[in-house]
């Protein structure tokens, strides 16, 4: 059964709201499928730039690990999401986000606009979570060279 536009939008907004509210990884994982064989999180970028980039975090435990690495590496404030694009035909939602991130070990911050693409199963749970973000800014902040504080 295909999900409706409204149900997909609600599911995507719920995940985004929980992430923006800094919910713990165990809460975030509740938005992911328990029936899909291979749920995954993937943040596009070169693995050499950050520990959460360019790696496929597979399975619910892998996705939980992704969120744990994010939480142990970065903090953020003023996160908001907008411009949800819902495609019920392929059960995907794209959304634009923005926030001010801080690399915890260097205390270097940067403002960023990023994009999620979320794929959903028939129960409106995420199967694939992809992120495109400013990997260069993250890398510079990790080295204490962001030029912002």
C-alpha positions as CSV (number, residue, x, y, z in Angstrom):
1,X,0.0,0.0,0.0
2,X,1.3,3.4,-1.0
3,X,1.4,6.1,1.6
4,X,-0.5,9.4,1.1
5,X,1.3,12.7,0.7
6,X,0.0,13.8,4.1
7,X,1.2,10.7,5.9
8,X,4.7,10.9,4.4
9,X,4.9,14.6,5.2
10,X,3.9,14.0,8.8
11,X,6.5,11.2,9.2
12,X,9.2,13.4,7.7
13,X,8.3,16.3,9.9
14,X,8.2,14.1,13.0
15,X,11.8,12.9,12.4
16,X,13.0,16.4,11.6
17,X,11.3,17.9,14.6
18,X,12.9,15.2,16.9
19,X,16.3,15.8,15.4
20,X,16.0,19.6,15.8
21,X,14.8,19.1,19.4
22,X,18.1,17.2,20.0
23,X,16.3,13.9,20.9
24,X,18.6,11.0,21.8
25,X,19.6,8.4,19.2
26,X,17.3,5.8,20.7
27,X,14.3,8.2,20.1
28,X,15.5,9.0,16.6
29,X,15.8,5.3,15.6
30,X,12.0,4.9,16.3
31,X,11.4,6.7,13.0
32,X,13.2,4.0,11.1
33,X,11.8,0.8,9.7
34,X,11.8,-2.4,11.6
35,X,10.5,-4.4,8.6
36,X,12.8,-3.2,5.9
37,X,15.9,-5.5,5.5
38,X,18.5,-2.8,5.1
39,X,17.8,0.6,6.7
40,X,20.7,3.0,6.2
41,X,22.0,6.4,6.9
42,X,24.5,8.0,4.6
43,X,25.9,11.5,4.7
44,X,27.6,12.4,1.4
45,X,31.2,13.5,1.5
46,X,34.8,12.2,1.8
47,X,35.3,10.0,4.9
48,X,38.7,11.7,5.5
49,X,36.8,15.0,6.3
50,X,34.6,13.8,9.2
51,X,33.9,10.5,11.0
52,X,30.2,10.5,9.8
53,X,30.8,11.3,6.1
54,X,31.0,8.9,3.2
55,X,30.2,5.8,5.3
56,X,27.1,3.6,5.0
57,X,25.6,3.1,8.4
58,X,23.5,0.0,7.8
59,X,20.8,-1.6,10.0
60,X,19.1,0.0,12.9
61,X,22.2,-0.3,15.0
62,X,24.3,1.3,12.3
63,X,21.8,4.2,12.0
64,X,21.8,4.6,15.8
65,X,25.7,4.7,15.6
66,X,25.5,7.5,13.0
67,X,23.3,9.6,15.3
68,X,25.7,8.9,18.2
69,X,28.7,10.0,16.2
70,X,26.9,13.2,15.2
71,X,26.0,13.9,18.8
72,X,29.6,13.3,20.0
73,X,31.1,15.4,17.3
74,X,28.8,18.3,16.7
75,X,26.3,20.5,18.5
76,X,23.8,22.8,16.8
77,X,21.3,25.5,17.4
78,X,18.5,27.2,15.7
79,X,17.8,24.2,13.5
80,X,14.8,24.6,11.2
81,X,13.4,22.7,8.2
82,X,11.4,24.0,5.2
83,X,10.5,23.3,1.6
84,X,9.4,19.7,2.1
85,X,9.0,18.0,-1.3
86,X,6.8,14.9,-1.0
87,X,6.6,12.2,-3.8
88,X,4.1,9.6,-2.7
89,X,4.6,7.6,-5.9
90,X,8.2,6.6,-4.8
91,X,7.6,7.2,-1.1
92,X,10.3,9.9,-0.7
93,X,10.5,13.2,1.0
94,X,13.2,15.8,0.4
95,X,13.6,18.7,2.8
96,X,15.9,21.7,3.3
97,X,17.3,22.4,6.7
98,X,19.5,25.1,8.2
99,X,21.3,25.5,11.5
100,X,24.4,26.8,13.2
101,X,26.7,23.9,13.9
102,X,29.7,23.7,16.3
103,X,32.5,21.2,16.1
104,X,32.7,20.2,19.8
105,X,36.5,19.6,20.1
106,X,37.5,22.9,18.5
107,X,34.4,25.0,19.5
108,X,34.4,26.3,15.9
109,X,31.0,27.1,14.4
110,X,29.5,27.6,11.0
111,X,26.1,28.4,9.5
112,X,24.9,25.7,7.1
113,X,22.1,24.8,4.8
114,X,21.7,21.1,4.2
115,X,19.3,18.7,2.5
116,X,17.8,15.4,3.6
117,X,16.3,12.8,1.2
118,X,14.2,10.3,3.1
119,X,12.8,7.0,1.7
120,X,9.9,5.4,3.5
121,X,8.5,1.9,3.7
122,X,4.7,1.0,3.6
123,X,4.5,1.8,7.3
124,X,5.7,5.3,6.9
125,X,9.1,4.5,8.5
126,X,12.4,5.6,7.1
127,X,14.4,3.1,5.2
128,X,17.1,5.3,3.7
129,X,18.3,8.6,5.2
130,X,20.7,10.7,3.0
131,X,22.2,14.0,3.9
132,X,24.0,16.6,1.7
133,X,25.8,19.3,3.7
134,X,28.7,21.7,3.6
135,X,31.5,19.1,4.2
136,X,34.2,21.7,3.7
137,X,32.9,23.9,6.5
138,X,32.7,20.9,8.8
139,X,36.3,20.0,7.9
140,X,37.6,23.5,8.5
141,X,35.8,23.7,11.8
142,X,37.3,20.3,12.9
143,X,40.7,21.8,12.3
144,X,39.9,25.0,14.1
145,X,40.1,27.0,10.8
146,X,36.4,27.9,10.2
147,X,37.1,31.6,10.8
148,X,33.9,31.7,13.0
149,X,33.5,31.1,16.7
